[in-house]
Amino acid sequence: MIKLTAPLLFFCIAFSLQAQNHADCITAMDICKKQVYHIDHASGAGQNTREADFIACFMNSENFGNAEENSTWIKFEVEKSGSLTFAITPHRLDDDIDFVVYRMLDGTCNNLQIVRCMAAGDSPENALTSKCMGETGLRAGENDTSEDAGCADEGDNAWLAPLKVVEGEKYIILVSNVTSEGPGFSIRFGGTAKLPCDEEKEKPKPTAKKPGPPPVKPKPLEKPKPPVIAREESVKPDSIGGRAVTVGETMTIKNRKIKVRIWDSQIEDGDIISVYIDSKKVIDHVYLRLKPQEFEIELPEGREHYLTVYADDFGKAEPNTAMVSVFDGVNTQTIDLVAERKKQESVKIIME
């Protein structure tokens, strides 16, 4: 009887350990490539069951702030700056998958900063119809950085805004199946950021040009016309407050009077910013909050202008990351601007 029981007991222990391989931050699965990863089994909260307590977006959940349940931890380092997205697909359709994304400030589990927090969900019977169930993650077009538990608020869904990541930063994702123990999930990564094992896309090889038609005899030169004097445009400021200004994106607007909404794109941690149009300060010392703050601005004469976010105070951690939406009376456009100690990010605005 002992000979039969011992192997069975060993098998059960081995399976349990395998299931718990990545259930703690310190044993997180280390990935280095943006691809699809399949987690076949998720069970329990690992050895450290208190490492995800008092998480803000989970405070109204049944776990009262504990975000770790049937957990899997996944970590990675950024090799090339850019945007980062991911999509998590539960292996069982009526499972509610939640997640928290942390930035590892010193590369360890001892100093983590929450940058995305997803606790939205619904009952299993609504799995096929609820906007808060099914696939979840970070995707382009979303503006929220946090969703609390439930699915009752207007605009609730299972998706958050992409991350804007910087070379050398380290991140870790806690994925929890809050519905059931056992079933796993798949997670696929995307975006313009590059991880260490990602391969650079090959540039298309130039194709040989086909022979063109025979040369045409040139026409007699026409009398030159007087030059057209272009309207003077605004000049991009090279620096503001001694910090270089870089232009990341361009937006086109239809009216000179615009409404600008600003909020913290990561987590409310004491960031204070000012906003410049060209070289002139138009919004002074705004404390960034998760809730958007709205300002009306009338752009000066000229077809091109530059809107720059300047960091007055970096709060608890650098850099300052601000979501900025611009409404011109017709369309709303949203961008993510970063302000650092040596450079500030600007968006080019073109009047149609």
Secondary structure, 3 states (H helix, E strand, C coil): CHHHHHHHHHHHHHHHHHHCCCCCHHHCEECCCCCEEEEEEECCCCCCCCCCCCCHHHCCCCCCCCCCCCEEEEEEECCECEEEEEEEEECCCCCCEEEEEEEECCCCCCCEEEEEEEEECCCHHHCCCCCCCCCEEECCCCCCCEEEEECCCCCCCCEECCEEECCCCEEEEEEEECCCCEEEEEEEEECCCECCCCCCCCCCCCCCCCCCCCCCCCCCCCCCCCCCCCCCCCCCCCEECCEEEEEEEEEEECCCEEEEEEEECCCCCCEEEEEEECCEEEEEEEECCCCCEEEEEECCCCCEEEEEEEEEEECCCCCEEEEEEEECCCCEEEEEEEECCCEEEEEEEEEC
